[in-house]
Amino acid sequence: MSTWALVKTQVKDLETFLRVCDNHGIKISSHSKDRYNLNMKDGSGLATLTQQDNGSWALSYDQDPKYSMFSETYGREGGILMRDYATEVAKNQAFNMGMSLISEDVREDGSIRLILGVAS
């Protein structure tokens, strides 16, 4: 059954999230100052990003992979897209604290392992 739902993870760094979308080949169009439409590069897989009352952004799309190419590609709750967003946010925070990235590995289970060190 097709179910359009919000992803529970809040997007607080819009610039980073839009950059991650671009890295995934997602076409972004501004619908209004508080809403973006996201389309996969082949034109399928519509999702929306809407600003919430608290200033964060919420991703929503049809969560059923039978009906949604976006869900089929990125998974429920944003899956790979939200994983990559969280990774970029963590790296940005580490860099802001003066750390450097030593290595970044994608594990067999799809999680990402970051090894950080003190910048010299």
N, C-alpha and C positions, 0 to 999 in steps of 0.2 A: 504494500500500500504506500502510495506516495505521501510523504510527510515533510513539509517545509518547516524547518526548526532552526532556532538560534544555536550556535556553538557556545558552549559554556565558558570557554577561555576568552577573557576580554583582551582586546588589542589596545594597549596604552601608548604604543609608539607607532603612530600612523606611518611616518616616513619609512621606518624599517619594514613594516608589514607590506607596504606598496612595493618596496625594493625586492622583497622576497617573492611577491606575486610576479613581478617582472622577470625575475630569475627563472620562474617556473613557466614563463611564456603566457602568463595570464594578461589579457588585455583589460586595462582599467579605464573606465570612463566616469567622469563626474556627473552624477545625476542632479545634485544640488550641493550646497556647502556642507551638508551633514549626511550625504549619502553617495556611495560609489557603487557602480555596477561592475562586476568582474565576469569576464568571459574567457573561456579557454581559447587558445589560439585558432582552433578550427571553427569557432563560433558557437560551439555547444557548451553546455555546462554553466549556466547562469548562476551567479551568487550575488548577494548584496552585502555591503559593509555600511552600517548605519551608526551614526554617533548617538550615544546614550546620554541620558540626563547628567550622569556623573563625569562626562567628558571622554570616557573610553569609547571604543568602537566594537560593535558586535557583528560577527559574520553569520549570515544565514543562507541556507540553501536546502534543496530537497535532499533529505538524508537517505533516500532509498536508491541504491545503485541500479535497480531495474529501470528507474525513470530518470536518473540524473547522471550524466557523464562526469559532472564535478564530483559527486559522491563516489562514483566508481573509481575515479582517478586518485582522489585525495583522502577518501575514507570518511567515516563518521566523525563528527566533532572536529573536522578540519584536518585530522590525521597528519599526513606528511607536511602539509602547508603550515600547520600550527607548530609542528616539531621544528621546522626550519626557522620559523619566526622566533620561537623560544631560544633556539641556538644563537641566532643573531643578536637578540637582546642580551643574552648572557655574555657573549663576546664583547659587545659594546660596553657593558658595565665593567667587565674586567679591564678593558683598555682604559676606561675612564679612571680606574683605580691604579693605573700604572703597570698593569700586568701585560704579558705578551703571550701569544698563542704558540705553544710548542708543537702540538699536533691535534688533529681533528679526525676521528675515525667513525665511520658508520659501521655499527655492529650487525651481526647476522639477524638480530631481532628487529632491526630498523632504528634502534636508538642511536644517538650520537654521543660519543665520548670526547670531551674536550680536556686537553692537558694544558694547564696554564702555568706560567712561571713569572717570577719577578723580572720586569724589564731591566736590562742593564744599561 
